[in-house]
Amino acid sequence: MPIVKKFIAAVLMPFLVAGLLFNFTSITSAAKPEPSSSVVYTAPITLYWLAKAGVPEAVEYAKYINAESIIKPDNIAHFERVERINKIYQEIRYASLNDFIESEKYTNVMDLGCGVSPRFMYLAPKGINYVGTDLQDVVNVLNIYAPNFIKDDTKKYVDFKVADASNYKEMMSAAKGFDGKICIVEEGLLMYLSHDQQKAMLASIRDILKKNGGCFVTSDFVAGESFMSTNRTIYGDEDAIVIAKETQKLYEGVSEILFDDTMFKTTEEAVKFIEDQGLKVEMRPLFQSTPDLRSIRDLNNRDIASINTMLQQKLLWVITVDDKK
């Protein structure tokens, strides 16, 4: 599989639109690419949803790279419904990890398969050390674009390092610069990794946490459950299934990966898989307190109340080293 296609399929992309090209060669060959560049810069659609949700740092980032050109609504069935639920879901997933990092007072964050996530823009001004990890081509792009959003007084808090999440040597190297406990986060990568790759990723995480302390946090082991819970809250059972199928079709159509092969069928199966790697799982509510989500502000009071109730479900997995193994 060519490197660009492999990169898009495996790392960058919840919800990319079929037929678009992320032309890394053109981007990285330009000394200072401008926002109006003729290069077709397709970033992860997650950034598009977050910008549509009104997340400030995502709005700023997406505007700079012309995110409006990323997605073609005419290519997506029932686009308005797909957009509505995905901007809510993506903000929930993004904000819940940020909320955990702040609530637990972590000062070191390692973001796996970070793509063009705006998380560094949110954390660095708070004095939190952020290392985004991804494939070489992605890091090349980040090193060009990210400095536009990093102020001089926060540069020391942001770094991007090459690390395939399933490559033990690269993962251990990327974590070397941290002093003290690390909060390792992952958002939207897991479903693109085979179980063997997931196992390799967890082995690296285990050894990083053994050395530094801390935890690995994600909601992706129950991504389907989390997405459907959000979906049902807005559309009800029958329509939620339709939207879920449309979204999965979008994922699979671009990535050429069947998520039934990469995601676990039950919570119990996923927990056993994690425990077999010498780790343990604690399931927590997505948020410590009721968040102010921009994506739900235009909902009616009943739907807002339902979303806030859903956010108390234990869908956030906090994974730590099992000292007994």
N, C-alpha and C positions, 0 to 999 in steps of 0.2 A: 504494500500500500504506500503511495507517495507520501512524503513527509507532511505536506500541507493537509492532505485528506486524513492521514492518520492523526494529526494534531487536532483537526476539527472534530473527528469522530470520537476521540478518546478523552479530550480534555475540555475544550473551550465552551461546551455548549449546551446548556439547557436551551431548548427551543429555537435553534437556528432555522432559518428558512431555506428550503431546498433551492439549489441552483445558484446560491451566492458564493463568492470566492473571497477568502481572506488571503490577499496577495502579500505575503511576508517579504518576498524578494524585493518588490518595488518599494515597500515601506522602509525596509532596513537599508536600502541602497541610497535613499535620500538623506542628505545631511540634516535638514530641518523640515520635515513634511508639514505642510500647512493644513488647517482644517478643510480648506476648499480643494485639497489635492484631488487630482483625477483618479487616484488610486481608489479602488473599491474596498474600503476598510470595513470589513464585517466583524464586529466585536460580538461577544456572547450576547444572545438575546436577553439574558438575565439583566444586563445593564439597561436594555430598552425598557423592560418591564419596570425596573426600579425607578427609572426616570419618569415613566408614565404614572407611577404611584406618587411621584412628587418628592422622593428622597433627595434632599438638596445636593449632596455630593454627586449623586448619580445624574441629576439634571445637568450639573456643570460639566461633568465628564462626557456625557452622551452628546451634549451640544458641540463640544470641541471636536469630537470625531464623527459628527453628523450621523448620529444613531438613527435618525428618522429614515435614513435610506437603507437601513439594515433589513427591515421587514416589509414585506409586500402583502397588505391585508387581502388583496384579491386572491392570493394563493392559499388562503386559510379559510376553511368552511366555518361559518358562524363566528367570524373574527371578533365581533364585539363581545360575545360571551367568553371566548377564549382569552381575550385581552383582559377583561374585567377580573376573571378569577385568577389569572396568572400574575397580574400585578399585585393582587392581595397576597397570594401565596408566596411570591418571591420576596415581598417586603417582610412578611412574617419570618421567613427563613433567615434572611439577612439580618434583620433587627434582633432576632432572638439570640443569635451568636454574639452580636455586639453587646446585648444586654447581659449575657452571661459573663463575658470578659470584664465588663465594668463592675457588675455586682460582686464578682469574686475577687476584684482588685488585682487582676493579672497585669503585669507590666511587660510581659514577653508574649508575642503571638506569632505563630507559624501557620501560614495559610496555604493549604495544599491545593495544587491545581488552581491557582488564584485567578488566572485569566486576566481580564481587565476589571476585576472587582474594585469598586471605589472604597473598600474597607480601609485602606491605608490613609485615605483622606479623612476618614472619620476618627481613626485612632491616633494618628501622629500628633495632632494638636493637643491631645490629652496626655502627651508624654509617654505613650505606650509604644514600645519597640515592636515594629512590624517587619516580618520577613515573608514576602510572597514568593512561593516556589512554583515553578512550571517548567515546561520544556524550553530548550535553548531559543527557538524561534520566538516564543512568547516573551521571554525575558528581553530579547533584543528589542522588541516592540515597546515593552514597558519602559525600558531605559531611555527610549526616545520620547514617549508621551507623558509618563508619570511626572517628570520634573516640572511640567507646566502647572501641576497642582500641589507642589510641595514648597512651602515657604522656607526661607533661609533658616529660620529658627527651629524648623522641625525636620530638616534634612537628615539629621543624625538618627532619627527614629525610623527611617524607612530604608529597606533594602530589598532587592529582588535577586533570587539565586536559582540557578539551574538545578532542578531535581525532579526527575520522574518519580511519582509517588510509589511506584513499585520497584524502584532501584535502591537497594539498601545503602550502597556506598554513597550515592548522591544525597539521599535523605540524611544520613549521619553527618555528612559534610555541611549541609545547609543549616543544621542545628548547632554547629560548633560555636558560633559567635555568641550564643545566649549565655547569660550569667544568671542562674536561678531558675525558678519554676517556669515552665512553658505551657501555654494554652494552645494546643494544636487544633485548628479548625478545618473543616472540610464542608464545602457547599456546592453540590451539583457535579461532583466528580465520580462518586462511588458507582453509580449505575453504568458508567462507561468502562469499568474495570471487570475483568473476569474474576472468578473466585480465587484463582491462583494469584492474580495480581493484588486482590484485596488482602490475601493472606500475607504476601510479601510486604505490603504497606503496613499492616498491623505489626509485623515483626520489627520493622524500623521504628514505628511509634513506640512499641514496648521498650525498646532499648534506649531510645531518646528519653523517655519518661523515667526509666530506671536511673539514668545518669543525672538528669536535671530535676526530676519531680514535675508535678503538674498533671495535666489530663488532656484527653482527646475528646472534642465535643462536635457532635453532628446530629442532624435529624434525618439523615439520608437512609439509615437502615430501615426507617419506617416512612420513607418518602411517599409511597403510595397511600398509606393510611393518612398521613398528614395532608396530602393534597386532596384526598377524597373528603376528609372532614371539613376542610375549607369549602370545597365544592358543594357539598350537601347543604351547608349552612346557607348558601346563596341560592342554589337552584333546586334543592330537593333531590330525592333519591334518583328518580328516573332521568332527569336532565343532567344530573351530575355524572352519571355513567356515560352519557353521550359526550359531554365535554372532556371527560377523562380519556375516552377512546380517541377523540380528535387530537388531544395533546400528545398522547402516546404515539399516535401515527406520525405526528410532526417530529417527535424525537427520533423515532426509528427510521423514518424516511430519509433523514439527513445522515444519521450516524451509521446506518447499516448494522446496528446492534439491536438484538432482540432483548428487551429488558427482562423478559421472563427468564432468560438464561443467566442474568447477572444479579437480579434482585432476589431476596429471600422470600419464600412463600409465607412464612410465619415469623412472628417475633421470637418464638422459642428457638427456631432454627438459626436465626441470626445471633441470638445470645450465645448459643452453644458454639457457634463458629468463632465468635470473639473470645470466649472463655478458653477455647482450645489453643489460642495463641498466647495464653498466659496473662490475659487481661480480664477485668471484671466490669460490669455495666451497672450504672445507677440511672434510672429513668426519672426525669424531672419535668415539671411544667415548662412550657416554652418560654414563659416570662415570669420573673419574680413578682411583678405587680402589673396592673393593667397598663399596657403601652398606649401611646398616642400614635396610632398608625394613620398616616396620611391617606393611604389607599381606601380606607373605609369611611372617611369623613362624609362622603356623599350618600352613604347608605341610610336607610330608615332606622329608627331607633331599635326596632325589633331585631333587624339583621346585625346591627352593631353589638347589641347585647348577646346575640347568639355567637358571633365571632369571638367576643371577649370570654365567653364561657368555654368555647373550644380551645382557646389559648391556654387554659389551665389543665388541659390533658397532658399526660406525661409522655410527650413526644420528643423531648430533647434527651439524647443519650450522652451521659458523662462517663467516659471510659478511662479507667486507671489501671495501673499495674496490680496484678494479684500477687501479693507478697507470699501467699501460701503455696504458690506453684514455682 
